[in-house]
Structure formats: C-alpha cells, structure tokens
Amino acid sequence: MASSPCGNSNFDSGLEIKTRSVEQTLIPLVTQITTLINHKDKPKKSERTLTAIHRVGQAVSVAVGRFVAVGEAIATENQELKDEMGQACFEARRAGDAIAQLTDVGAMQAQSDGRVTVFSDRTGMVKAARLLLSSVTKVLVLADRIVIKQIITSRNKVLVTLDHLERVSTFQEFVQIFSQFGNEMVEFAHLTGDRQNDLKDEKKKARMAAARAVLEKCTMMLLTASKTCLRHPDCESARINKDAVFHRMRCALEQVIEIVTEARSCGENKILPASIYNGIKDFKSTVECLRENLCSLSPQGVAGQLEALVERTEDFTDSAYTSHEQRQAILGLCQLVRQDTQQLVHSWVEAQSIHAKEASEDMEVGILKTCQSVNDLRRELHKVAVGRASDLLKVHGEQLPLRALKAAGAEGNLEAVAEYSRTLTEQKEQLVETCRLLCHVSGTEPLEITCIHAEETFHVIGPQIISAAQTLALHPSSKIAKENLEVFCEAWESQLCDMALLLREINDVFEGRRGDKRPYLSLPRPGKHSTNLKTAKAVKLDAEEQTSMAKLGLELRLLSSDVDTEVEKWEDQEHDIVRQSQSLASMAYNMYLFTRGEGLLKTTLDLFHQAEVLSEEGLQLCSSLRTFSAQLVDEEKSVVMTEMEKLVAFCQQLQMGTKTPVQGKTATFQKVDSSIQATRSILAVVLSLLPFCNKLNRKYKSERNSLGSPQDWRERQDASTPVKEEGALNSKSSNGFGVKSLEHHMAGLNLLESK
C-alpha cells in the first residue's frame, strides 16, 4: 500500500477547549470528516457516491485553506503567536491537502489505476483527520488568546484611569476623567460579557457574572462617592466610603482577569466552603457503593464522614435566628442518621466476618434506611434555610431601616442615624447568615457561588450605607451627599431582588425542575449611568393602575408558565435556548408580580431595569437561535428565522422603550404598559418557537447519532452559502483577529460548498 499523503506527525492533540465558540466552530469540521471516515464501504460505488465524497473532501480542503489564511493573518498581527500559529497553520494546510488528495475519486477508474484514495487507505484518512482536527483546534485556541489579551489590555486601561480618578482634586477634572472611565468600562463590559457567555464551565460563568455585577454597581457608587468627597473633602465618613468603593472595584477587576487567564492566585482559586448538600451527596454515594464492594471503605471511614457532615449542620443549630423547634428537628434527624448508620455498620461488619461477597439483606435494609434518614435531614435543612430567606425578604421588602436612615440623615439627626444604623447592621447580619445557609442547600456550584456573592455584597454595602448616612447627617443640605446615600440604598435593594431570584433557583434545583443554571444577576451594560445627576423618579403603581394592569399582568403570568412548561419538555436542559428561555420566563414572572403590587420590583425604575435586562437576554436568545438554525434545511430555517426577526424587533422595541426618559405620572404609566406589552410579545414568540425547535433538535440529534448517506450531504449542498473570505480578513470589529473571525470560515462546512 502506498504511504499516506499526510505522513507522520507528533503534533500535540491534547488541547483543552474551554469556550463554546471554539467548540461550535469545530463541529462542522468534525461532522464532515466523520462522514468521510465512516462512509459505507460497498464493493460497487455509484457515480453519485463518488461525486459526493469528492465534494465533501474538496469542501473541507477549500474551507481549511481560507481558515489558514485567517490564522496566518492573526500571526502577522500578533508577533508573540507567530511561531506557534505558523506551525499550526502549516499542519492544517498539509492535512487539508491530504484529505483533498484522498477524496479525489471523482471517476470510476480511480479505483483501479493504483492511486491512494479514501477507499484504499482508510488508515491514511484517519491520520489526516486527526492531524487536521488537532491543528485547527490549535489555531482556534491560539486565536482565543487574542480575546484574552484584549480583555487584559482593556482592564489595564481601566486601572490607569481609575488611579487618575482617585487622585483628582477638582470637579472639572473629575468630570473629564470620569467620562473617559465610563467609555473604558463600556468596552470592558462588552468584552467580559461576551467572554462570560462563551465560557463552557458553569462555575466560571457564575464567578464572572458575580464580578461583573460588582463592577456594574460600583461604577455608579464610585461616581457619587467621589463627588461627595470632592464636595466635602474634610468629611472622614465620605473618604472611608470612597476608599471602600475603589478597593472593591479593583478587587472585582482582578477577579475577572483571574477567571479569564485561569491564574493560580489565592483569590481566584479559593476553595468553596464545604456545603451540606455536597456532604450528603458524597455520604450517600459512599453508603450505596457498599452494595458493590464490601471492602471499599472501613467502618471508621464511613462514621468519620458522617460526623463531618453533622458538624456542618452547626451553622443551622448554632444560629441565634433558628427557632427552638427547628433546632430540635435538625438535632433529632442528625441523631436518627447516626442510629441508622450504626445499624448499617453493625450488619456490614457481620457480613465481612463471614467473608460475604455481596451485601446481606440486613445491609440492604440498613443502606435504604440510612439514605432515607439523610434525605430527611437534607429536606429539613432546605426548609429552614429557604423559609428563613423568604421571611426575611417579606420583612425587609418595605426597606424601613433605609427609609429611616434617609430621613434621619436629611434632618441632620446623628443620634437617629446611629440608632437606625444598628437596626440595619442587625438586618445585614441576618441576611449574611441566611446567604451562608442557602449556600449549604443550593445544590449546584454556580448557585453556591451566587450565594457567596450575595453574602459578600450585603456584608460590604451595609457599612457603606451607614457611612453615607453619616455623611448626609453631617451635611444635611448637600444634594450630592443625599444622592450618594440613594445610590448605596439602591444597590442594597437590587441585591434583595437578586436574592429572590436566587431563592427561586434553589427551589427549582431542590424539586428537580432544573439543573445547573447561570445565576440571574441583573446585569445591564455598565456605562448606562452618566455623569448627569438628574435621574428618573421612582414611583409605585396605585390601586387604580394595578387594576387596569391586572389583565395584561395575568397574560404575562400565563405565558411565563407556558414557557416553563415547554422548556421542561427538552431532553437537553443545558441547551442555550432552554436556559435563556427559562431566564426570560423568570424575569417576566417578576414583572407580573409588579402589576399586583407584590414581589421585589417595588418601583417603576425597578421594572424598567428588569425590562432592560430581559431585552438583552432576549437578544442573546436570538443569537442562540441563529446558531441553531445553521444546521437546518431551507424550510426549517425559514420558519425559525422569521420568528427570530420578530423576536429581535420586540426586544429592540423594549430596549428602546426602557431607555426613553419620561416625566409625569401619565407618561410613566404608559411606559410601564408598553414595557409589559412588549415583554408579552417576546414571550409569545418564544413560546411559538420552543416546541418547533425542540422537535428539530431531537431530529438532528438522532441524525447525528446515525450518520447520513452521501446523498444526504449532497441534498444539503443546495442550502449552502459561500464563505466570504475578504469580509473576515478586513474586519475592524472590536474582536479583531479572534475566534469569531475564524468562525465565518468554518461555518461554511455546515453545508457542502458548491464548486
């Protein structure tokens, strides 16, 4: 047999793919190569089969050639990648040429003239395919470094401006530098937002979302705290507040970079506190493993694991806020788990003494009883944590301490400020401890991270509110000091809203309705706040307005419920379409509660903020639908794209509406009405798309599991779109020569190119 055109290569294929864009870019290539390798090896091959294989091979070769051209352009623009990228491009081009040569079987006589083809050298095709996948992956991973470099460069620009901002001494200088700072934060927010959506690791996504939430809140705090300091330079409480905001912002910026670069610093890789949920899961796994292997662990090891688990419940039983009845119930269940475990260990030791090869009947009973009692303990702990959180949100929903602090500060009453500060401090301690308990029962690592973020936010913002109130009390006529206190109070209220959403997620996971979720942290694009001090007035709907909204609100509730029902029918609960639809339904439900005067969206500003976040999530869903439609044939794609265009229009309508300033009660009510109507339209489109997309997803998933014939690939050829090489090479977008510019070239492999 002739030697393979690809030859041998020691090219490293152990590349870890960490982003969805790299993964999705590789899928068409993997699909095409799989088709070539797994073609049906029949004695007689029709002209149609030979032509189809030839076209697939040529499509791969042409697309790889264009892809390599982009990679080489990246190397030219980024000298630090030149050698690595050049080697990867060379290997990719060589493998593409080899595949083109092996698939050059367009004529029937190719089988008998002695040439090496895919039919005569399957091993050569496999080697070429492996080399191609390895080298293309290498190019993509190297291109991804450009994105990381852009984020780091953007962060460095923000840090430099932040240092200048901290040292300004005049209002004129501050306004000028803050304007520059705002533009740089907008750029940083776009880059990190895209990166967050692109990450495959849900834990990293949650950490990125938490860090970006801190930056979004701190941007506005930084504005008002700095201005307050400039207005009252001798005020110690104002200086403390400002320093705290700058410190927190720098920490959040550093955390983002640590996530992006996977730096091994103590801040980034801080181990999550051991949660009771994970302890119970591990303990049950250990106990159930005894069925398979009686000697896998020692009895002392199981007993020790249980005691470590029981020790973690002390966060519940030692809490001053846990009722006597709840404490006794938890202690009773811990004792029951101990008893059941002791009985299991006793029967286990007996089985070992007679050298039993499998679990005895007594052991089986012991395993079942132990698992049941530990499940009862988990259920009780969940009830206590979630119950306390729900009660706290109801009690603190009216924000009485915040109102009292604002009033006392405006009156210049330092004694009243001190009194209400003690009340707020106690409230903060309750919320911090409750977040810690929720972390124990959250059920997933992303939700644990969100609980920790909430705990840290309450812990930090509480004292900052008190400092801002003290500053206002010392300068009661200062409009800037008053605005500063308002901003910190809004951050507190916003975190309470996020906590309510978090609580719903934890309940969903506990009840088995949903798996790991990205945390719902309200994250509009930073930079929406300007240096303009005039802000829209926050108002509530009165009883008459709530009545007129009742019908529209009810429609919103029914639609959000229907969307939840549809997404639960999807087999793949981690699909982007599923997760983004769930997010839309969750936010729409909050808006429904607003129309009833319930929930944590208390004012129209809260509603407009939620609507803006919903519109951004809707546009993200459109992006996912566009990616999804790439695998569809013309008729199917037409249906999805038509509905997607409607969705884009409604999302843009909602986004524009929420950003349009209004004055007066009537205009504000009309804005509320239009926001809810636009949200209803968005949900209606999503609801119409979900069943259709679910059906198509199952269909194409089934097709991928059983490879189609060359004829299937030929039929898809008609729907292919030519790849535009020049557009990507000359792109001047913010992404530069990154993964996205390469995606355009590999996307052509979804459907066979016409020659």
N, C-alpha and C positions, 0 to 999 in steps of 0.2 A: 504494500500500500504506500502511496506517495506520502511524503511528510505533510503535516498540516501547514497551511499558509501562515498560521498565526505563530508557529514556533513556540518556544517555552518562554515563560516569564515568571519572575519572582515578585511581581507587583503585589503590594500589600492589599489584601481584600478585607482585613479586619477593621473596617471603618464603621463607627457608630453613628447612626443617623438620628439626630436629636430634634429636627424640625419637620413639620408637616410639609412645607414647601419642597424640601429635598425629597421626602418620601413620595409625594404626589408626582413630582417631576419624573421619578424613576419608573412609576407604574406602567405608563405606555410602553416604555422600552422593554421592561420585563415581560409584558404581555406578548409583544411581537416576537421576542427571542424564544419565549416558551412555545409559541406556535411553530416556529421553525424547528426546534429540537424535537417536539412531540408530534410531528406530522405522521399521518398514518403510512406506514411503510408497506405499501402494496406492491406485488410483483409487477403489475402493469399500472402505469401512471398516465392519466389522461392529459391532454394538452392544457386543459383548464387548470389542473392541479399544478403542473409545471409553471404555467404562467403566473398563478397566484403566489407560489413560493418565490419565484424570481422577483415579483413586485414587492413582496414583503422585505426581502433581502436588500433590494435597491432602496426602498423607503428608509430602512434602518441606516444604510450607508450614507445617503444624502443628508438625513437629519443629523447624524453624528458629525458629518463634515461641517455643517452650519454651526452646530453646537460647539465644536472645537474652535471655530473661528471666533466665537464669542469668548471662549476660555482664553484664547491667545490674546485677545484684546484686553481682557482683565489683567493678564500677566504684564502687558505693556504699561497699563495704567498704575499697577501696583508692583513695584520692583521687588518688594520683600517676598512676593509669591512667585517671582519669575521662574526660578529653577523648578520648584515643585509643580507648579501649574504646567510648565513646559513639558515635563516628563509625563504628567497625567494626560495631557492633550496628545502627545506622541503615541502613547499606548492606546488611547481611544481611537485615534485615526487608524492605527495599524489593525486594531481589532475590527473596525468598521469595514476596512478594505478586505480583510479576510472573510468576513461574512458575505460581502458582495461577491467575492470570488466563489465561495462555496455554494451560493444560491444561483449561480449563473447556469441555470438548467432550462433555459427557455426553449430549447429544441430537443426533440425526442432522441436525436443521435448523441446528445451529451452523455447518455448513459453507457454508450458503447465505444467512445473514442479514447478512453483511458484517462480522461481528466478527473481530478479530485473534486467531488461535489458533496453536498449535504447527504446524499444517499449513500455514497461510498465511504465517507469519512465522518461518521456521527461523532466520534471522539474529538476530531478537529473542531467541529462545530461547537461542542461543549466547551472546549478550551477557549475558543474565540469569544463565546458568550460570557464566560467567566471573566475574561480579561476586559471585555467591554463594560460589563456592569461595574467591575472594580474601578476602572479608570474614570468612568463617567461619575461614579459616586465620589471619587477623589476630587474631581473638578468641582462638583457641587459643594462639597464640604469646604474646599478652599475658597470658593466664591462666598460661602456663608461667613467666612472670616471678615469679608469686606463689610457686611452688615454689622458685625460686632465692632469693627473698627469705627464705623460711622457713629454708633451709639456711644462709644468711649470718647470720641472726639467731641460729640455734642455735649456729653456730661462735663468734659473739661472746660468747654466754653461757658457752660452754666456756672461752674465753680469759680472761674475767674471773675465773672460778672457779680456773682454772689459776694465775693470778697470785697469788690468795689462798693457794692450796695451797703455792706455792713459798715463801711468807713465814711459814708457821705456825711456832710455836716450842714447842707442847705437843702431846702425843698426843691429848688430849681435843679440842682444836681441829682437829687433823688428821682425826680420825675423822669429826667432824661435817661438815667441808667436803668430805672425800672422798666421803661418802655423796651429797651434792648433786652433786658432779662425776660420779659414776657414773650418776646419773639423767640428767644432761645429755648424757653420752656415749651412753647408750642411745638417746635421742631423735635425736641427731646421726647415729648409726649407721643407724637406720631410714630417716631422710630420705635419706642418701647412698647407702644400699643400694638403695632404690627408684630413685634417680636413675641409679645405675650400670646397673641392669637396663634402664632406659628409654632410655639413650643409643644412638643408631644407629651412631656412629663407634666401631669396634672398638679403635682406638688409644686413644681417650679412656677407653673401658671398662677397658682394661688398666692405664692410668695411675691411674684411680680405684681399681681393685682393689688396686694396689700401695700407694697411700697409705692405704687403709683397713686393709690388713694391718699397716702400720707402727703405726697408731693402736691396733689391737687388741693387738699385742704390747706397745706402750709403756704401755698402761693398767696392766697388771699390773706391769711394770718400775717404773713411777712409784710404785706403792703400796709395793713392798718397798724401793726405793732411798730414798724419803722417810723411811720408818720407820727404816731403818738410820742415816740421817743424824741423825734425832732422838735415837736411842739413843746414837749415838757422834758428838756434834757437833764434836769436835776431830779427827776422822779425815779426813785430806786425800783419801784414795782414795775414801771414801764420798761426800764432797762432789763430787768430779770425776764420779763415776758419776751422781749425781742431776742435776747440771747438764747432762750429756750427754743424759739421757733427756728432760728438759724441753725442751731445744733441738730434739731430733729430733721431739718431739710437735708443737711449734709449726710446724716446717717442714712436717710432714705435713698439719696443719690448713690451712696457707696453700696448699699444693698442691691440696687438694680444692677450695678456693674458686676458685683459678685455673682449674681444669678446668671447674667449673660455670659460671663467668662468662666464660670464654674471655679472661681478662686477658692482655695482651701484656707479661708480665714476663719477665725473663731466665730465671727458674726454670721457668716453665711451658713456654715455647717453645724451650727448649734443644734444639738440633738433635741428633737421634740420631747417634751416631758412624757413619761410613760403613762398612757391613758388606761383607764379601767376597761374600756371596750377592747383594746388590743390585748390586755392581760387575760380577759375572759376568753377571747378567741383563741389565744395560744394555749390556755389551760384546757379548753375543750378539745382542741386538736391533740394535745398530749394524751388526754384520757381516752379518746376514741382510737388512737393509734395502738392502744393496748390490745385491741381485738386482733391486730395483725401480728404483733410481736410482744410477747410477754416479757422479754428481756431488754426492751429498748431503753428503759429507764429504771432507776432504782426507786423503791417506795419513798425513800427520803427525798429524792428529787422532786417527786410529784407533790409531796407535802410542803416542801420549801416553796415551790411555785405557787401553791395556794396561799401560803402565808404572805408572800409578796403581794399577791392580788388583794387580800383582805386589808393589808396595810394601806393600800391606795384609797380604800373607802374611808379612811380617816379624814380626808378632805371634806367628806359629807358629814360624818358623825361629829367631828370636832368644830364644825361651823356654828357660830353663835346664832345664825339665821335659820338653822334646821330645827324644825319643831320636835318636841319630845316624842310624838307619835311616829314621825318619820325616822328619827334616830333609832327608836326601839325596833321598828320594822327592818331597818338595814342590819342592825346587830343580830336580830333573830335569824335573818336569812343567811348572814355570814356563818352563824353557828350551825345552821342546817347544812350548808355546803361542807363544813368541816366534818359533821357526823357522816354524811353520805360518802365523803372521800375516805374517811377512816374505815367504813364498812367495805368500800371497794378495795382499799389496800389490804384489808384482812383476807378477803377472798382471793386477791391477787397473790399474796404470799402463800396461801394454801395451794393454789394452782402451781406455783413454782416449786413447792416442796415435793409434789408428786411428778414433777417434770412434764407437766401438761404442755402440749404443742399449740393449743388454742384456748381461747377464753372459755371458762366454765359458765354454766347457767347463772350461778351466783355473781360471777364477774359481770356478765351481760346486764343483769338487773342493776348492779352497782354503777355501771357506766351510764345507764339510762337515767337513774335517779340523780347521779352527780350532775350530769348535763342539764337535767330539768331544774335542779335547785340553783345552779349557777345562772341559768336563763332567767329564773325568777328574780335573782339578785340584780341582774342587768336591767330587767324591766322596772324594778323598784327605783333604782338609781336614776334611770331615764325619767321616770315620773317626777321624782324630786327635783332634778335639775331643770327640766322643761317647765314644770309647774311654777318653780320659783321665778324663772325668767319671764314667764307670761304674766305673773302677778306684778313683778317689778315694772314691766312695760306699761301695764294698765295704771299703776300708781303714779309713775313718773311721766305719763303721757301728757299731762297738763303743764308740766315744767314749772311748778310753783316755786321751787327754790331759785330758778333762773329769773323768773319774773320779779321775785322779791329782791334779788341782788341788783337787778337793773334799776328798780325803783329806789332802793336804798342808796345806790351809787349816784343816781341823778339828784338825790336830795342832799348829798354830801354827808350822809349819816354813817360814819365809820363804825360805830357800835353795832348798828343793824347789819352792816356788811359783814362784820366779824361773826355775828350770830347766824346769819344765813349761810356763811361760808362753812360753818361747822355742819349745818344740815346737808349742804352739797357734798362735803367730804364724806359724810356717812353714806350718802347715796352712791358716791363714787366707789366706796369700799364694797358696798353690796353688789354693784354691777361688776366690779373686777372679780370678786369671788364667784359670782354666778357664771361669768365667762369661763373661769377655771373649771367649774363643774361641768359646763356644757362641753368643754374640750374633752373631758373624760368619756362622755357618752356620744360624741359627734359621729363616730362610725367610719370616717374616712380621713386620710391625712390632709387633703385640701381643706376640709371643714375644720380640722384641728388647727390648721394654720390661720384660718379666718377667725376662729375663737381667740387665738393668741393675739392676733392683730386688734380685735375689739378690746381685749383686756388692756393691752398697751395704750390704746387710744384713750380709753376712759381714764387710765392712770395718769396720762400726761396732760390731757386737756382740762381735767378737773382743777388742778392747781393754777393753770393758766387763766381759767375763768376768774378765779379768786383774785389773782394779781391784776387782771384787767378791771375788775370791780373796785379794787382798792385804788387804782389809778383814777378811775372816774370819781370816786368819793373824794379824793384829794383835789380834783379839778372838775367839779360838777357842771360847770358851764362849757366844758370842752366838747365840741361836736365830734372831734376826732377820737377822743377817749370813749365817747358813747358808741361810736361806730365800731371801734375796736372790740368792745365788750360784746356787741351784737354778733360780730363775726365769730368769736370764740363760742358763743352760745349756739349759733347755727351749726357749727362743727359738732357740738355735743348732740344736738337734735338729729343731725344727719347720721351719726353713729348709732343712735337708737333705732332709726329706720333700718339701717343695715342689720342691726341685731335681730329685728323682727323677721327680716328675710332669711337670716341665718337660722333662726329658730324653725322656720317652716322647712328649710332644707334638712335639718337634723331629724325632724319628724318624718319626712319623706323617706330618708335612709332607714330609719328605725322600722318603719312599717313596710319596707321592701318595695316602695314605689319607684325609687330612683337609686342609681349608683353614684359613683364619684361625680361631683359636679364642680364646675368652676364657681367660685364664690360670687354672689351677687353684690358686688361693691359698686355703689352708684358712682360711675367714673365718666363724667363728661370730659371733653378735651380740656386740659389745663390751658389757660390763656383766655378763657371766656370772660374773665374779670379784667377790667381795665383800670386805669388809674382814676377814672371818673368816680367821684364819691356818691353820686346820685344813684340809688338802687330802687328797684320797683318795690312798692309797698306790699307786704304780705298780708292777705286778708283771708277770712274764712267764709264759707257759704252759709247764709242764714237759712232758716227753716223753709221759707218760700222757695229759695233757689234749690235747696236739696229736693224738694217735692217735684219741681219741674225737671230735675235731673234724674229722677227715680227710674223712668222708663229706659232712658239711654244707659244708665248705670247697670240696670238689670240685663240689658242686651250684652253689655261688656262682660258681665259675670258669666252668663251662659256660654258666650264664645270662648272665654278663657278656660272654662270647664271642658268644653268640647275639644279644644286644642290639647289639653292634658290627656283626655281620653284617647285621642288619636295617636299621640306620641308613645303612649304606653303599648300600642299595638306593634311598634317597631321591634324587631329582634335585636338590632344593634342600637342599644341605648346610649352608646358613646358617639354615635354619628353626629357630626356638627349640626346638621339640620334638626335633629332631635333636641340637642342641648340648647340651641338658640331659640327654638320654638317654645321650649319649656320656660326659658328666661322671659320671653315676651308675654307668655300667659301669666307668669308670676307677677310681673310689673303691671299688667293690665288689671289683675285682681286687686292690687293695691289702689289703683285709680278708681275701681268700683267702690271700694270701701270709703274712699274720699267722698264720693257722691252721697254716701249715707251718714257722713259726719263721723266715721269710725276709722280705725287704723292709725298709722303713724304719719300719714301725709296730712298734716294739720292745716296748712295754709295753701293758697294758690301758688305761691312760689315753690313749695314742696311738690305740688302736682306738676308744674311746668318743668321742674328739674327732672322728675321721673319720666315725663313725656319725652324730654330730650334724650335721656339715656335709652329709652325704648326705641326711639327712632334710629339711634346709632346701632343698636342691636339688630334692628330690622334690616339695616343696610349690610351688616355682617352676614345675616342670613341670605341676602341676595347674592353676596359673594360666594357663599357655600353652594347655593343653587346653581350658580353659573359653572362652578367646578363640577358639580354633579351632572349637569346637562351635557358635559363634554363626551360622556360615554354613550349618549343616546343617539338613536337614529332620527331622521328628519322630523317625522310626525310627532314623536315623543318630545323631542327638543322644542318644537314649535309651541306645544302646549305649555311646557314649563317656562319658556322664555316670555310668552305672552303674559302669563300670570306674574312672572317676576318683574316685568316692566310696570305692571300695576302696583306691585309692592314698592318698587323704588319710588314711584310717583307719590304714593301715600306717605312714605317715610320722609321724603323731602318736604312734602306739604306740612307734616307735623313738625319737622325740624325748623322750618321757616316760621311757622306759627308761634312756636315757643320762644323764638328769639326776637319776635316783633314786640317792641315796647308798647304798652297801652296805659292809659290813665282814666281814672273814673271807674265806678262800680259796674256800670252797664258794659263798658268795653272789656273789663276784666272777666265778667261773667260770660260774655260772648267768646272770649279767648278760651276759657275753660270748656265751653260747649264744643267749640271747633276742635280742641285737643282731644276730647273724648271721642268725638265722631271720627276723627282721623285714626285714632287707635282702634276703634271698632272696625273700620275699613281694613286696617292692617291685619287684624286677627281673622277677618272673614277670608281674605286672600290666603293667609297661611293655612287656614282650615280646609280650603279647597285644594291646596297643593299637597298636604300631608298624605292623604290616602293614595293619591296617584304616585307620588314619589316613593312611598313605601312599597307599592306594588312593583314599580320599576327596579327598586333596589334589590328586592328579593329575586326578581327575574334575572338581573345581570349578575347577581351573586351566584345564582345557580349556574348560569352560563360559564362563569369563570371557573367554577368547580369542575366542569366538564368541557374541555377545550373544543372550540368550534372547528368546522372544516375550513379548508382554504376558500371554499365558495362563500362562507360567511364573511371572511375578510374582504373578499372581492366585492360583495354587496355593500359593505360599509364604505368602500372606496368612493362611491358617488357622493357621500356626505362629507368628504374630507375638504379641508380648507388649506390652501397653500400657505407655507410659512413665510413670513416677511422678514427677511434677514436684515435689511437695511434699517428698518424701524428700531429694532432692538439694539443694533450696534451704535446707532446715533442717538440713543435715548439720553435725555438730560434730566430724567426724573431724580427725585431725592435718593432713590435706591442705587443710582449709579450702576456700575457693573456688578450686580449682586446676583443672587439666586433667581430673582424674578425675571431678569433679562434672559436667563437661560431657559426658564420655563416655556417661553414662547416658542423656542426651537424644538424642545422635546414634545410639546403638546401636539405637534403635527403627527406624532406616532400613534395618537389615539385612533386615527383613521388612516388608511393607506393613502399615500400621496400618488397622484397621477403623474406619469412621466410624459 
